[in-house]
């Protein structure tokens, strides 16, 4: 591993200034991806900027309307242990508990999972289903990007030179809404999804009033499928309607073959996992009065 300098700014302006003055800098939140990449030579750094001392990046804020803001460096275990997040975002605490094992969850963050931009990332399809946005700071000020637009290619994202992810914001879940993320993996723990699906549904007057669906491991980036959600609007929440949406998700996928499964197998799983995620989201929506 190439030698690098280390910096630990205590404020957001200080971190932005360091990033702007150090073109070969890398940001460290949990380090569970970065340190592996540096040691393998996949990434290089002249300086590693540790952001864990910046308060704004380490806060979990649940507003009065139950909208949620998660600092980019908040480790997963804090989400799984947070009673209010457990109560209002059960699918989010499930996903946080599936990222690696217990030791990884003590360091890894949803912000790091998002910035790593892996097509197989477990948290991103659910964040997309929850209409989350990425809040970014840089030399030109602040901006917000929908999570579905944040990843641009495998390992690449919307951040421009000098920018960093500050937080992830999730709007308040409407009444009678539910969300879910499911994945198919060869082992029960610490494996990469062959296919994953994140879904959210909102019910009103006996029909589906809103729906979003996203997939992992079946495209160059986590895949938002607007057509699948749109197909459910105004529909009664029947098995046939959910299956039709799942078929649209399958049609939108462009999987590849690798050591975890063939493209044909992944394409089959797209419909299976999408339907199951929609069914679980529907069940939770029906429970939330």
N, C-alpha and C positions, 0 to 999 in steps of 0.2 A: 504494500500500500504506500502510495506517495505521501511524503510528509506534508502537513498542512498546519496553518495557524488556527487558533481557536479564539472566538469572541463570544461574550455573553451579554448582549445589551439588556438594559433594564427598562427600556421604553420603546414604543413603536417608532417615533422619529429617529431614534438612534439606530434601530435595526434597518430602517429604510436608507439612512445615510450610509451605513456600512455596505449594504447591498449595492447602492449606486456607485460607490467608490471601489468596489471589488468585483469586477466582471466574472471572476472565476470562483465566486463564493457559492456555498451550498448551505441551505437551511437545515437545522437539526431541531426536530420537535421530540419525537420518541427515538428516532434513529434506527428502528427495526428494519427499514428498507435501506436507508442511506448508508449505514455502516457496512452492510453486506455488499452494496454496490461499489463502495470505495475499496473495500478489501479485494473484490474480484476484478477491479480495474474497469468496470462498466462505466463508472463516473469518476471524474477527477475534481479536485478542489484545492485552491490555494489557501482558502480560509473556510472554516466551518463556523456558522453563526448559530449559536444555541439560543432559541427563542423562549425557553421555558421560564425565564425570569420576567417576561413581559406580562403584566397583570391581565391585559385585555385578551391575550391568547390563552389564558388559563381559567377563564370564568365560564360557568354554566348559569344562564339567566333565564328563568321562566317568568314571563310577564303576566300581568293580571288577566289577560285574555287567553293565557296558556300557550302563546307563541314561545318558541324556544330558540335561544342563541347559544351555540357551543363554540367556545374558543378553539382555534385551530390546533393548539397543543394539549388540549384536555385529554388525558389518557382514557382508554376504554373502560377501565374498571370504575372510574368515577361515574360514568353513565349507568353502568349496571347496578351500582350501589345507591343511586340517587332516587329516593322514594317518589318525588314528584315526576321525574322522567319515567319511572316505572309505571306510574298511574296513568299518565297521559300519552306516553309513547312506548307501549309495550314492545312493539316490533323493533324499535330502535335499540332497546336494551338487549333484545335477543341477538340482533346483529352484532352489537358490541361484544357480546359474550362468545361469538363464533370466530372472531378475528384472532387466529393463533391460539396458543394455550394461555394459561394463567400468567406466566411470566411475561409473555408478549403483551398481554392486555394491561400490564402494569406500566408499559411504556408507549405502546402504539396509540395513535389518535385517529379519529375520523378525518381530521384535517390532513394528516399525513397520508391516509388511505386515498383521499381524494386527489391530493397533489401528485402522488405516485402514478396515478392515471392508468392503472393496470386494467385491461379489458375484463379480467376476472374478479375485480374488487367486489367484495360482498356488500359494503355499505352503500355504494353509489346507486345501484338500482332502487333501493329503498328511499334514499334521499331524493331521487328523481320523482318517485311515486308520491312523496310527501311535499312536492313543489318547493324544495329547499333552494336557497340561493347562497352563493359564495361571496363573502364580503372581502374585498381586496384593498390593500393600501400600497402606495408607491410614490415616486417623486412627483407625479402629476396630481396626487390627491387620492381620493377613495372612489371605488366603483363597485357595482354588484353585478354578478353574472348568474343566470340560472344554472343549477348544477348540471342539467342535461347538456349545456353548451360548454362546460368547463374543460372537459377532456377533449383533446383535438386529435390525438393519435396515441398508439401505445407508448406510455411513458412520457407523454407530452400534454401540456395544459395551456390555459389561457394567460398564465402569468407572463408579463413582459419583463425585460431587464429592470431590476430595482424594485419589483413588486413582490409582495408576499400575501399569502392567505391569512386573514385576521380571524375570521369566524365563519360559521355556517348558521344560517337563519332558517328556521322552519315555521311557517305560518300556523296559527292556531287551528287544530283540527275542528271541522264543523260538527254540529250535533249529528248523531247517527252515521258516523264515519268510522272506518276501520282500515288498517293497513297491515301488510304482511310481506315478509321476504322468506323465500324457500330456496334451497339449493340442492343439487344432486352431487354428491362427492363419493369417491371410492371408499373412504374411511370416515369414521365418526368425528375425528378431531384433526385440526392442524393440516388440512388439505385444501387444495385449490378446487373451486367449483368447476365441474364439467359444464353445467348450465345453472344459472340462478335467475330468479324472477322476483321482482318487487312490484307490489300492487297496492292501490288504495281505491276505496269506494265510498261514496256518500249516498244515502238513501233519503228520499223525500216523497211523501204521498204515494208510497207503494212502488215507486220506480227508482232507477239509478239516476241521480242528479249530477254526479261527477265521478270520473274514473280516470286513473292513470296507471300505465303499465310500462315497466322497463326490464331489460334482460342483461345478464352478464355472460361473458365467455363465448359470445356468438357473433361478435363484430370487432372491428379494430378498437372501438371504445365501448363503454357501457351504453346500451342501446335503448333510447326512449322510443316507444311506439305509439304516437298520438292516435293513429287510426284505430288501434285496439280499444283505447279508452273512449274515443268518440263513438264507436259502434254501440257502446252500452248506454249512451245518454238517452233518457226517456224510456228505456226498456225495463220491463219487469225483470227482477233478478233471477231468471230461470237458468237451469243447467245448459239449455240450448244457447242462450245469449252469452253465457260465460265461455262456452266451447267455441262459439263463433269468434269472440274476441281473441281467444288463445290461438286460433288458426291464423288470424291476422298477424299476431306476434311471430308465429312460426314463419310466415311468408316474408316478414321484414328481416329476418336473421340472415347472416352470411357467415356461417361457422366454417372453421378449418378443421382438418384432421391433425391430431398430435398424439402424444403418448397417452393422453387421458381419454381419448375417444375419437371416433371418425366424425367427419362432417355430417354424414347421414344420421348417425346416432344422436349427435347434438341437435340436429334439426328436429328429430322426433321428440327429444326431451323438451325442446322449446314449448311445444303445445302442452305437454304434460305438466311442466312446472308452472307455466303461465296460468293454466286452468286451476291448479291447486292453490296458487297464491291468491288468485281472485276469489276462490271459494273461502279461503281462510279470512281474507279481508272482508268479505260479505258477512261471514259469521260474526266477526267482531263488530261490524257496523250494526248488525241486528241486535247485538247485546248493548250497544251504547245508545241509550235513550236520550 
